[in-house]
Amino acid sequence: MSLDLSSYGIKNAAVRYQLSADELEQEMLKTNQGELTSSGAVNILTGEFTGRSPQDRFIVKDEITENTVWWDGKINIPFEAEKFDALYDKVMEHLSNRTLYVRDAYACADDRYKTKIKAITETPGANLFIYNMFITPTAEELKNFGDAEWTIINAPSFKANPEVDGTRAHNFSILNFKRKIVLNGGTGYTGEMKKGIFSALNFVLPVDRNVLPMHCSANSGENGDTAMFFGLSGTGKTTLSADKARRLIGDDEHGWTADNTVFNFEGGCYAKVINLSAEGEPEIFGAIKKGALLENVIMKEGSNEVDFADASITENTRVSYPIDYIENIAVPSIGKNPKNIFFLSFDAYGVFPPIAKLNPDQAAYLFISGYTSKVAGTEAGVTEPQTTFSSCFGAPFMPLHPTKYAEMLSDKVAESGVNVWLINTGWNGKKQRMSLKDTRAVINAALDGKLNDIAYRKDAFFGFEVPVAIDGVDAEKLDPATSFDSQEAYEKNAKVLADKFKENFKKFEEFASAELLSGGPLV
């Protein structure tokens, strides 16, 4: 199909519109932009950037955003409208006279909130990512698609001049809410595109539609009960939601509506594959087949078989695939009757139990805090546990003040009576990681209602309720103090972590109610 992009400022482009996954794969192989693996998936290298660059994400400051976005200076960084317009024109000139890949797609599985997206990408690999990660219109929908509500422009070979263009470096990801554009340049990392749309929805849905956007995975059980898993990278969000006994709704981004419906923003999954195995994560492993897009993996010597343990390019090796590559999914990607929320934290101090029950105030406090840890070896210079707080378990994608999302969550928890649980997927006192088997066991116990009528003890430092015993789980593992050499060592670590929570929360105190503040540590 011939498509004129002159209305975007792109001239004389050879447009490859709405190609199939197979056609995009052939384009990648023909132009040496991808490598076919033994499983049938194609691997691409994303170049200089193998992950997001949060310091280079900007939001255009204008009459729409000036008094609504939380301009904290670290996450939501303002960008001048005039600078954006000038940079946009430069990128459009750069994309002119090239072969470009264009795709129309939807975000949001709930028809009431369906959002039309047009992606204009410089590479076939980026276009396959859009194909996998967003919802593909039917032939009939495509005929009547009309104008997109949001446009993604992806130009990895364009490099900005910071002194002239107003960026920090040569790469950038900029949201313009007035023009409804996600403009990416200088980076081949595909995740910037999906997070751009996620950030846009995180602004639009709460402000205009009374929908709580959530950085979480979700699944539903045989009885129609929905569970949500909040967590930062590496805490197990994708892994724990891919459960063969439950229907997957989505692995990363969802909305919670006023009528208690949970819906997926996306049409695919984007999973980390470092150290992936068929035994440990069979659902994800089985999804890496023809049509899936691997990023930055290495092949075993002399073959095209992926070495999932090889992190020589990055620890952040990834795969994107359509959600229907997972066997047991919800169709459409919608769940009702939310019953359980799980906050996943990698606690490197070893003081959080494998599972704890939170009251509404604790849930709101922990949600705003968004605690996890970076551990030694994950980044250059990290030699001991580094506490990390990411508001709402997704601060880099939340344009509004965190208390706005937390208040919406508190209201929904109170209205629905949903159970909220803290899950430690990190370490115990001996710096041994919680086993996936034990984590699944405590989560399944919560999902099956087996934790409703059991004995709990109150944690002395954080106040949440900890089960005394759970069938199938060693009772000692439920009490983190038993994994330390002494009670004193446990209490020392617990006090350190409690202090870090309180120090982090100081920036929210002036916006927080007394009830919210009461959800924090007791010491």
N, C-alpha and C positions, 0 to 999 in steps of 0.2 A: 504493500500500500504506500502510495506517495503521500508525504505529509510536509506541509510548509511550516517552518518554524520561525518565519520572519516576524511574527507578532511577538516573539520572545526576544527579538534582536539578533537571531542567528540567521545568517545568510548562506545560501548555496550549500546547505548540508545534504549529504546523501543519507537519508533517514531509513533505518531498519526498524520498522514498527511492529510491536506486539509479536516478536518472534517466539516460537516455542522453545522449551528447554533444550530439545534436541538441536534445533537450529542455532541456538546460542552456544551450545557445546561445540558444534562444528566451527563456528566463527572463532572461538577461543583456540581451538586446535590448529585451524588454518593459519591464524595470525601469530602462532607461538605464544599466546597469552595464557595458556593453560596446559596442564599435563594430565593425561588420562591415567587413573589408578586402577589397580586390579579389581576393585569392587564395582567399577563403572562410574564412580564419581570423578569429577574434574578438580584438580588442585590448582589454585592460583597463588602467586606471591604478591603481597600488597605493598612491597617496597619498603621505603623508609619507616612507615608507620604500620605497626602490627596491632595497634589498639587505638582507643580514642585519645584525643589530646584535649583534656578539659580546659587548660589555660587558653586554648585557641577557639573556644566556643563563645560566641557573642549573640546578643539580642539587640536589635535596632531599637533605640530609645526614641519614641515619638508620642503622639497624643494618646495612642492606645495603651502603650506600655509604661509611660512615665510614672503614673501613680498606682499601677497595679502590680508590676513585677517587683520582686524583692531584690533590690540592687545591692547585694552584699559585697560586690567587688571581687569575689573569688570564684563564684559559680556563675552567677548571672552578671555578665560583664557588658556594659553598655557599648553600643556602636552607633556612630553618627549616621543619620539617614542619608545625608549628602554623600558621605564616604561610601555607604552601601551602594547607592545608585551609580556612582562612578566605577566602583569595583565590579558591579554587575555588568555594566556595559563592556568593561575590559574582558570579562570572562566570555561574554557572548561573542565578542570579536574573535577571541581565541578559539571558540568552538565552531566558528563559521568555516565553510569549505572543508569540512571533515565528514567522515562517516560517523554517525551518531546512532545510539540505540534508544528508542523511545517506547515507554510502556504506560498504559493506563491501568490503574488498579484501585482497590478500595482499602481503607482502614476501617475497623470496627465491624464485628460480626452481627451486631444487633442492628437491624434495618433502620431503627429509629435514629441511630447516630452514625450511619454509614457516611464515610468521608471520601470524596473522590480525589485521587492523586494522579498526577502525571510526573513520571520520572524521565529525565533526559540525561543519559549517561554516555560518557566518553568510551567506555569499554563494555564488551559483551558480558564479562564476568560480573560487573556491577549490575547489569540489567538482569542477569540470572538471579542475583541476590534479591532484587525487587520481586521477580517472579515467584521465588520461593517464600519470601517473607510477608508479602501482602496478599490480599484476597483478589483472585482473578475474576474479572467480570465474565458472565456468560455471554454467548454470542449476541443474544437479544439485548442485554444490558450495554454491551459495547456499542451497538448500533445507536443507542439513545444516550450515550455517555455524556455528551455535551462538554462544557468547560469544567476543568478540574478546580477543586477548591484550594488545593495546595500543590505546589510544583517543587520537585526536587531537581536541582541542577548539580551534577556531579562531574567535576573537571579535575581529575588527579594530576594531569600534566601541567596545569596552570599554577604558576608560583607567584604569589603576591610580593610586592615591594613594601615592606612594613612602613618605611618612612613616608611613602606616598599614599599608600592604601589604608593606613590606619590599623593594620593588623599587628599582632605581636611578632609573628614569624611569617614564613612564606606559605604556611598552611593555615586553613581557617574553616570554620563551620559557623554560619551566621543565619539566625532566624529573623525574618521580617514579618511581623504579624499584620502589618497594614497591606503589604503586597502579597502576603501568604506564600512566601518563598523560603525554601531551605537551600542555601547556597554553600556548596562544599568545594574547596579547591586545595591543591597541593598535597592531598593525602589519598592513598588508594584503599584505606581501611573502610570496608563496606558498612561496618556498624554505625558509622557517623550518619548514614542516611536514615536508618530506622530510628535511631535515637533523636534525630531532628524532628521526625513526625511525632514521636512519643512526647517530646518536649512541647510541641505545638498543641497536642491534645490535652496535655497537663495544664495548659493555660485556658483553652477554650471550653473544655467540658465542665470544670467546676464553676467558671464564671458565667457561662451562658446556659448550661444544661443541667445543673445540679447533679452531676455525675462525679463520683470520686475516682480519679485515675490512680492506678496502683502499679508499682514495679514489683510484680509478683507472678508466680505461676499458679495454675488452678486446675483441679480435677473434680470429678463427681463420682459418687458411689452408686451401687445398684439401687439404693432407695432414693436417689436423686439429690442426696446431700452434697453440697459444694464445700471444698476445702481450698484455702489459699495459702501460698508459701511465699513469704517476703524474705529477701536476702540479697546481699551484695555478691559480687563475683567470687566464686570459690566456696560458697557456703552450702551448695547443694540444691539450689532452687530448681534447676532443670532436672537433675537426677531424681530428686524425691517426688516430683510431680509425675514422672513417667513410671507409672505403676500399672502392671498388667491387670491388676484386680479393679482398677478404677479407670474411668474415661477421661482422657486428657482434654481439657478445655484450651489450654495454652501454656507456654513455658516462660513468659516474660512480662507481658503488658496487658492489663485488664482495666475495665471500668465497672463500678458498682453503682447501679441506678437507684433512683428513689423508690422504685417498686421491688427492690431486693433481687434484682437480676445481675449476674456477673457475666460480662462478655469479653471475649478476646479482641484486642486491637488488631491482631495480625492473622496471617494465614499460614504461618510456618514457624519453625523453631531455629534457634541459633545457639548451638551447644558448644561448650568447650570440649576438646577431644584429647587433651594431654593425658597420657597414661590410660586412654580408653581401652576397654577389653570387652569381649563378648560375654564373659562371665560376670563382670562387675556391673555393666550397664547394657544389657542385651537390647533394649528398645532403641537406644541411640545408635549402638553399633550396627543394628540391622537397618537403620535408616540411611546409612552411608552407601548409597547405590546410585545407579544412573539417574541423573537429574539433580543430585545433591552437589553442593559446592563446598569443597574443602579450602581452607586458607592456611598457608604457611607451614604445611606439614612436610616432612622429609621421607623419601622412599628408602627402603632397605637396600643396601648396596647390591647393584646388579639386577634390580627388579623394579617393578612399579607397585610393589606392595608397601602400604604406608607403615612407617615405624612410629606408632603413636607415643612411644616413650621419648622420642627425639625432640628436645626443646632447643636445638641449636639456633633456630631462628627466633623463637619466642615461646614462652610458657602459654601464651594466649592463642594456641592453635584452635581453630574453629571449624564448624560445619553448619551450613544452612540447608534446610530441606523443607518441603511442603509438610504441613501438619498431618496430612493423610498418609505419610510414610510411617507414622506410628500406628500400630494395629488398632488399639482400642481408643477411639477418640469420640468426643461429643460432636454430633452433627445437628444443627450448626454449632459453632464454638461458643455455646451459651450454657450457663448453669444457673439454677435457682436454689432457694433454700440454703443459704450459707450457714454452715454449722460450726466450722473450725477454721481458725486462722493460726498459722505457725510463723513466728519470727525466728529466722535462722541466723545465728551468730557464731562466728569462729572465735571462741574465747581462748586466747593464747595464755591467759593467766591461770586457767584451770579451775576457776571458782564457780562458774555456772554449772548447774546440774544438766544431765541429758535432756530433761524436760521439767518445766515448771508452769503452773497455771497463773495467769495474770488477771487482776481485776481491771475494770475499765480505765481507771486513772493510771495504773501501771502500764497498761497497753498503750495509752496515748503518750506517756512519757518515753517508753522504749521505742515507739514508732518515730517520734521526733528525733530521738537520739540516733537510731540506726547504727548500732554498735557492731563492729567486727574487728579483726586484727590483721595487720600485715606481719608475716613471720620471716625469720632469717632466710635469705636466699631468694625471696620473691622479687626484690628490687635491689639495685646496687646501693651499698651503704647500710642496708638493714641488717644489723647483727644481733638484735634482740627484739622481742615482741613490741610492735608499735600499735598502739590503740588508734583505731580509725572510727570516726563518727560520720555517717552520711545520712542526713535528715530524710525521714520517710523511706529509708532503704533505697534511695535513688536521688540524692541531692543534685547531681549534675544535670538532671532532667526536669527539675521542679522550678518553674518560673515564679510561682507565688510564694508567699511566706509559709514556712513549714507548719505554723500553727493553723493555717487555713485547712490544710489536708488532715491534720491531726484532729481538729474539731469535727470535720466531716466523718472521720473514722470513728470517733467516740460516739457520735450520734447514731451511726449505723450499728455499732456494736450493741448499744443500749436498746435500740429499736428491735433488732433481730434476735437478741439473746445469744449471739454467737460466742463460742468458747475461744479464748485467745491464749496461746501457748508460746513459751520461750523454749527454743531448741538450741542446745549447744552442739554444733558440728565440729568444734575445735578440739582443744586438748583437755586432758585431766591434769592433776598435779604432777604427774610423772612425765608430762609433755608427750603423752601418747594420744593419738587422735581417736576420737570416738569412732567406733566401727560403724560402717554403713548398716550392718546387720542390727546392731543395737539401736541405731537411730530409727531405722524402719520399724523396729519392734515397739518403741515408745510412741511413735506417730500412729501406727496401726491400732495400738491400744486406745489412743485418744479418739481416732476415727470410729472405732467399734463401740464407743461408749463405755469401755471398761474402766475408765478413770472417773466415772461419775460418782460412784459410791464407795470410795476407798479412803484410807487415812492419809492425811497430808501433814507436813510440818512446815512451819513458817521460817523462811530463810532469815537469819539474824541480820544480814547486811542489806539485802535488797527487798525484803518483805514479801516476796512472792511465795506461793504455796508449792511445795515439792512433794511428790508422791513418796510414801515410805516404802512401798513395795508394788511391783508390777509383775504379773505372771510372765515368765520367760526371760526376765532381765535380772542379772545378779544385783541383789539389794545394795551391795557396797558401791556399785557404780552410780547409784542414784544419789549418793552423798559424796560430793566432790572432796570433802575434807579428808576422807579415808585414803585418797590417792596421794596425799602429801606426806612428807617424812614426819611432820608433827602438826598438831593443831595450831601452834604459833605460826608456822610457815603458811598454813592455809589462811589464817586471819590476816596476816601481813599482806598477802596478795589480794585478798578480798577488799581490804581497806584502800589499797592503791587503786583498784579498779573503781570502787565507789567514788573516790575523790576525783577520778578522771571523768566520770559521768557528771558529777556536780560542776566541775570546772567547765566542761563542754556546754552545760545547760544554761550557764550564766547569760549567754547572748539571747536566750529566749525568755528569760524570767519576766521582763517587763511586759511581755505579750501573753503570759501564761496565767491561768486562773489558779486559785488556791487548790482546787481539786487536782488539776494537772500537776502542780508542784508536789502534791502529796504522793504522787506515783513514783517519786525518785527514791534513791537509796535512803536507808534509815539512819546511817551513821555518817 
